[in-house]
Amino acid sequence: MSLIKPQLSKRFLIFTKSPTLSHQLMLVGLAITLFFIFLALFAPLFVSWGWLQNPAELLSNVPLEPPSAKHWFGTDSLGYDVFSRTILGAKAALQVVLLATALSMVIGVPLGMVSGYVGGRLDKMLLFLMDSIYTLPGLLLSVTLAFVVGRGILNAAIAISIAYVPQYYRVVRNHTVSVKTEVYIEAAQAIGANTWQVLSRYLFFNVIQSVPVLFTLNAADAILILGGLGFLGLGLPEEVPEWGHDLKQALPALSTGIWWTTLFPGLAMTSMVVGLSLLGEGLNEFINPRLRRENGIRK
């Protein structure tokens, strides 16, 4: 762990002195991500203050009203305010996505460390299990589990998280296999450190360097899967504003020229995915010095 901090500090100094295009795009992605986090945190307050309409109430809105000063994004076929549902959709998306990626990380990282360090039959069994899950398409696996666990924020997170566990497992397991033969690990074993002490004190901080990158990239993918579940009617309850469900409700009116009910939820979903993807790719180059050196050679 003592070797990681100076390396990251050195990379940060290089980043601040001569930022590459990837680093600049990472800042753009960070700004977009922070913007959606801001919306997710403060949108409920805006509703309570009366700045936003309650997205679950019809009130006296005229259905399919185009964007105007009263309804910035117009209204949908049921009379809901599209602007408020789009803003509140960020809260539901972040809740499910953060919970899903956190669940997959909490399961995948410890399994990868134990499998890589212990090896043997346990390692082979876990490898077979994770490879079997990894070969299944993530959306198909999530749809299947959503049928079983039902709708809801926690249920949707569980259905989405299972597809990402093998990714954390494989990355951490491979790093553990390469690091466990280092001298400081052998020294820790020689002084009597048990398996738990080796894993928690000496291995953990040296094998999770790529986990933040996976976290952001998986979060971007999870937003699309959540949108797919909502479009199929398997995501969140209907009373919860969710972009995929709103796109499903808006699709029949799209052919009649009602464009605003699909544009704004789809644009919000795309923007959040792009922001998280740019952030993840930038973190990948920042954390992985080999990739940064290769980019420097290309210049």
Buried (B, 14 or more C-beta within 10 A) or exposed (E): EEEEEEEEEEBEEBBEEEBBEBBEBBBBBBEBBEBBBEBBEBBEEBBEEEEBBBBBEEEEBEBBBEBEEEBBBBBBEEBBBBBBBBBBBBBBBBBBBBBBBBBBBEBBBBBBBBBBBBBEEEBEEBBEBBEEBBEBEBBEBBBEBBEEBEBBBBBBBBBBBBBBBBBBBBBBBBBBBEBBEEEBBEEBBEEEBEEEBBBEEBBBBBBBBBBBBBBBBBBBBBBBBBBBBBBBEBBBEEEBBBBBBBBBBBEEBEEEEBBBBBBBBBEBBBBBBBBBBBBBBBBBBBBBEEBBEEEEEEE
